[in-house]
Amino acid sequence: MARYTHASIDLAALSYNFAAMCDFSPNSKQVVVVKADAYGNGAVATAKHLQDKADMFAVAFLDEVFELREAGIQQPILVLQGPHREQECELTNSLNVIWLLHTEQQLNWINKRIENNEIDNLHHWVKFDTGMHRLGLLLKDYESFHREYRHIFHSKTVVATHLATADEPENDLSALAINTFIRAMKGRHGCLSIANSAANICLPSAALTWNRMGISLYGSSPFEHDELAVDLKPVMQLHSEVIALRQIEAGESVGYGATWTAEKPSLIATVALGYADGYPRQAPIGTPALFAGERAHLVGRVSMDMLTFDVTHLQQVDIGTPVELWGKNLSINTVAKHIGTIGYELMTRISKRVPRVYL
Ligand SMILES: *Cc1c(COP(=O)(O)O)cnc(C)c1O
């Protein structure tokens, strides 16, 4: 590669995080969530690396299954949004997918096919809404669905819900949703799934038969509050380098729109990464990065292919100085906070143009 800019992906850190997360709930089985190209880290590489340890993988929709199967991943793959189209149901057996069914229409599509022996009576998953109001059947309809779709609701069916506030463990809504769900399923289903990363860490009552873990495996804390930080190792490290340097005078400005003006003579470093690489254009003046390990701040607007930083205070910056945008020495959550977003978004937005280099 001619441009140095790349994202290094530390697979040893991925294993470390997986083990650390399993320690919170040794009696649960773990679904490794690899949707959105494993949050930007590479779905195939992630799944291959964890295939001997994970009980199941999960993606958001069927399109994301194909590359995993082409790469030879054998585990069942849970499709978190269920089938979007009825024809997708025909691929259930050949792709060995498990649908997380969340509408009556989906129950109907699958129930009909099991009845006609077109697909196996696999233990599908069914999702209920316990307050997030995004996806899921209503608990009050449980009895009627159970009667109507008896090929789906049986002893091996996994019944799931998703919490709106798992990353705020002190929020009463979490306990309310967990209790409502567990009470509603008592005596009906033994296989339950509630916890995502955040819940697995700090809501023990949500860690049941199956957990569904994403962000924590990639080494970013699911919590915005630092006091809830857990010992995870960053998997993605975003690297670039300085491709130009210039001295400017007080009163001169930098970048499109001339949004930043130097108050004193300043040294400006131009870095080979921009919004076309997925670095957010809304990153404000002051967003940090590390130049050979030393912190400097973004000045001027993010361009399509470049960033500009004020490195006046640094001793040794040159063309070719390595830049860490986030990673082991500057946490993705710190950068996200400056930009007004979360680690999840920064990670998933890194575009195809940035090569992933696996360590
Ligand atoms: C993405 C997703 C998860 C994983 O959540 P993390 O916060 O990344 O651990 C779990 N369950 C569902 C339904 C999801 O969509």
The ligand as an ORCA input file, in Angstrom:
! r2SCAN-3c Opt
* xyz 0 1
  C     -26.235     -4.797     18.078
  C     -27.071     -5.598     18.987
  C     -26.503     -6.208     20.122
  C     -25.065     -5.974     20.566
  O     -25.019     -4.804     21.331
  P     -23.647     -4.229     21.962
  O     -24.072     -3.032     22.714
  O     -22.761     -3.903     20.802
  O     -23.081     -5.313     22.801
  C     -27.327     -7.020     20.897
  N     -28.620     -7.229     20.554
  C     -29.200     -6.637     19.494
  C     -30.629     -6.893     19.201
  C     -28.449     -5.802     18.686
  O     -29.028     -5.206     17.639
*
